[in-house]
Amino acid sequence: MRKKIVAGNWKMNLDYQDGVSLFSEVVNMAKDEIVGDQQVVVCSPFIHLHSIAQLAKTASHVAVGAQNIHQAESGAYTGEISASQVKSVGADYVILGHSERRAYFGETNALLSEKVDAALKHGLLPIFCIGETKEERESGKFF
């Protein structure tokens, strides 16, 4: 039987303290309420990754991921983060292909293929989004 996973992110919201506080609540909830082979995956902004990865070690049903990675190993990509950097702080997952990234940053399937390869090379499990924009969903124009 497949493992049931619930994954989410908080986008570009919450400062450092509020993010750690929210994640602490998730960890405590998971410890109290999750039984069996379910898992909660929280993908946070980069500023939270190291701290929440440390907290996640206390809860067997909770894992951490990044909200994105760059496809390159390293280089002059100011503001970006590589798969190896994400993995080095204790993350196990990364969200790729989110509809917002596709819409706002023009991410294509070809680019996302490179990001998936980078994630897998460094032992990150990609959460690959195949979704629609709010407008597409509301208009009924989705797959």
C-alpha positions as CSV (number, residue, x, y, z in Angstrom):
1,M,0.0,0.0,0.0
2,R,1.2,3.5,-0.8
3,K,2.2,5.9,2.0
4,K,-0.3,8.7,2.4
5,I,1.4,12.1,2.3
6,V,-0.1,15.5,3.0
7,A,2.2,18.3,1.8
8,G,1.9,22.1,2.0
9,N,3.8,25.3,2.1
10,W,3.3,28.8,3.4
11,K,4.7,30.6,0.3
12,M,6.3,34.0,1.1
13,N,4.5,34.5,4.3
14,L,5.6,34.5,8.0
15,D,8.8,35.9,9.4
16,Y,11.4,33.6,11.0
17,Q,9.8,33.3,14.5
18,D,6.3,32.9,13.2
19,G,7.4,30.2,10.8
20,V,9.2,28.2,13.4
21,S,6.2,28.6,15.7
22,L,3.8,27.3,13.1
23,F,6.0,24.4,12.3
24,S,6.3,23.5,16.0
25,E,2.5,23.4,16.2
26,V,2.5,21.0,13.1
27,V,5.1,18.8,14.8
28,N,3.1,18.6,18.0
29,M,-0.1,17.9,16.1
30,A,1.6,15.1,14.2
31,K,2.9,13.5,17.3
32,D,-0.5,13.5,18.9
33,E,-2.7,12.6,16.0
34,I,-0.9,10.7,13.3
35,V,-0.8,6.9,13.5
36,G,0.1,4.4,10.8
37,D,2.1,5.2,7.7
38,Q,1.0,8.7,7.0
39,Q,3.4,11.6,6.6
40,V,3.2,15.4,6.7
41,V,5.6,17.3,4.5
42,V,6.1,21.0,5.2
43,C,7.9,23.0,2.5
44,S,9.0,26.3,3.9
45,P,10.8,29.4,2.7
46,F,14.6,28.9,2.7
47,I,15.1,31.0,5.9
48,H,13.3,28.3,7.9
49,L,14.7,25.1,6.4
50,H,17.6,24.4,8.8
51,S,15.6,25.2,12.0
52,I,12.5,23.3,11.1
53,A,14.6,20.3,9.8
54,Q,16.0,20.1,13.3
55,L,12.5,20.1,14.8
56,A,11.3,17.5,12.3
57,K,13.8,15.0,13.7
58,T,11.6,14.8,16.8
59,A,8.6,13.6,14.9
60,S,8.7,10.5,12.8
61,H,5.7,11.5,10.7
62,V,7.0,14.9,9.7
63,A,9.4,15.8,6.9
64,V,10.7,19.1,5.5
65,G,11.2,20.4,2.0
66,A,12.0,23.5,0.1
67,Q,9.6,25.5,-2.0
68,N,11.9,25.5,-5.0
69,I,15.5,24.9,-6.2
70,H,17.7,26.1,-9.0
71,Q,18.7,23.6,-11.7
72,A,22.4,24.5,-11.5
73,E,24.9,22.9,-9.1
74,S,26.4,26.3,-8.2
75,G,27.2,29.6,-9.8
76,A,26.4,33.3,-10.0
77,Y,22.6,32.9,-9.5
78,T,22.1,35.5,-6.8
79,G,19.1,34.7,-4.6
80,E,18.8,31.2,-5.8
81,I,19.5,27.9,-3.9
82,S,20.8,24.6,-5.2
83,A,19.6,21.1,-4.5
84,S,22.8,20.3,-2.6
85,Q,22.3,23.4,-0.4
86,V,18.7,22.3,0.4
87,K,19.8,18.8,1.2
88,S,22.7,20.0,3.4
89,V,20.3,21.6,5.8
90,G,18.2,18.5,6.3
91,A,15.4,18.8,3.8
92,D,14.1,15.7,2.0
93,Y,11.6,17.1,-0.4
94,V,11.3,20.0,-2.9
95,I,8.2,21.4,-4.6
96,L,8.7,21.9,-8.3
97,G,6.4,23.2,-11.0
98,H,4.0,25.1,-8.8
99,S,1.5,27.0,-10.8
100,E,2.6,30.3,-9.4
101,R,6.2,29.6,-10.5
102,R,5.0,28.7,-13.9
103,A,2.8,31.8,-14.1
104,Y,5.0,34.4,-12.4
105,F,8.5,33.2,-13.5
106,G,7.7,31.5,-16.8
107,E,9.0,28.1,-15.7
108,T,8.6,25.6,-18.5
109,N,8.5,21.9,-18.6
110,A,12.0,21.8,-20.0
111,L,13.4,23.9,-17.1
112,L,11.4,21.8,-14.6
113,S,12.9,18.6,-16.1
114,E,16.4,20.0,-15.3
115,K,15.2,20.9,-11.7
116,V,13.8,17.4,-11.2
117,D,17.2,15.9,-12.3
118,A,19.0,18.2,-9.9
119,A,16.7,17.2,-7.1
120,L,17.1,13.5,-7.7
121,K,20.8,13.7,-8.1
122,H,21.1,15.1,-4.5
123,G,18.5,12.8,-2.9
124,L,15.6,15.2,-2.7
125,L,12.2,13.8,-3.5
126,P,10.4,16.2,-5.9
127,I,6.8,17.1,-5.3
128,F,6.0,17.8,-8.9
129,C,2.9,20.1,-9.3
130,I,0.7,19.5,-12.3
131,G,-2.0,22.1,-11.7
132,E,-3.8,25.1,-13.0
133,T,-4.1,28.7,-12.2
134,K,-7.1,29.9,-10.2
135,E,-8.6,31.4,-13.4
136,E,-8.2,28.2,-15.3
137,R,-9.8,26.2,-12.4
138,E,-12.7,28.6,-12.1
139,S,-13.3,28.7,-15.9
140,G,-13.3,24.9,-16.1
141,K,-10.3,24.9,-18.4
142,F,-8.1,22.4,-16.7
143,F,-7.1,18.8,-17.4
